[in-house]
Amino acid sequence: MKKIFAVFALSLASLTAMAERADSLKQAKVDFDDAHIDEVTQTRIFTGNVVLTRGTLLIKADKAVLKESPEGYMTVVLTSAANKSASFRQKRDGGPDLWTEGQAQRIEYDERTEVVKLFSNAIVKQIEGKRVTSEVNGPFISYDNRTEQANVHNDASGESKPGGGRGTVIIAPRRTAPAAAPSAGAAKQ
């Protein structure tokens, strides 16, 4: 059991490798159908086919609520219509074609704490090029970028409950098959 837990913990750590740090200092562009902007409370509510880009980060949702603290930190809550998902895709530091993708019915991100939470039908994938190297799914996923720790719970409330849903971790091998040795017949020719 300890060995299975260790493999699971390592897969979560590798799944949620650091997002591209430079994105947090870039401007955000938001496309939407409708908006309500309150400058007093620094709250912006966007609805209808919301697409937010910030550096390599791409977010899509039916509704996005962005709040900004006096210090300039943003919190974002993304929601989707029934039977749809809010989603994000962001380049990861560490290589030229490393990405993290996620989707859920609701996604919350706090820039100050660097914690992202995915609620209901949550899926997070780590991608190298076009190859999915790992995937986690469950009713609730929380990831802390600073500590590089993830939690997956069997209920969208963020708690594990008896009889709740189940999560899944898929881990692709990091090693590749060794090159095939030339066959004896090929060597004679």
Secondary structure by P-SEA (a helix, b strand, c coil): caaaaaaaaaaaaaaccccccccccbbbbbbbccccccccccbbbbccbbbbbcccbbbbccbbbbbbcccbbbbbbbbbccccccbbbbbbcccccccccccccbbbbbccccbbbbccbbbbbbbccccccccccccbbbbbccccbbbbbcccccccccccbbbbbbbcccccccccccccccccc
